[in-house]
Amino acid sequence: MFRFDSGLKVYLHREPVDGRKAINGLALLVEQELGFNPFEPAVFVFSNRRRDRIKLLFWDRNGFWLLMKRLEADRFRWPKQEALLVLSVEQLHWLLEGIDLAAMRPHPVRKYQQIS
């Protein structure tokens, strides 16, 4: 499976998008609706209404990548939160594997100043 660098930001667009949108249409949506620069080091994740297709858009040095995954019998378990959700790369991989993100939460990162 294709793996992303753990340092990338992942933005999941909550609302379904027209499946006919290609690179230019999705980049415009990122720029105009979400207010982000589509050329920043981030992955933008979109889905159709039936949640059986997912598209990933990201810029790589000199061009855009547009990846699509189509499920034959299942559906992606799309989070039911705000319109734009920020995910970790690990959570993106969970989503692509069909895991419900609401059920899977990693332990929080803990940073302490001293030992008591």
Secondary structure, 3 states (H helix, E strand, C coil): CCCCCCCCEEEEECCCCCCCCCHHHHHHHHHHHCCCCCCCCEEEEEECCCCCEEEEEEEECCEEEEEEEECCCCCCCCCCCCCEEEECHHHHHHHHHCCCCCCCCCCCCCCCCCCC
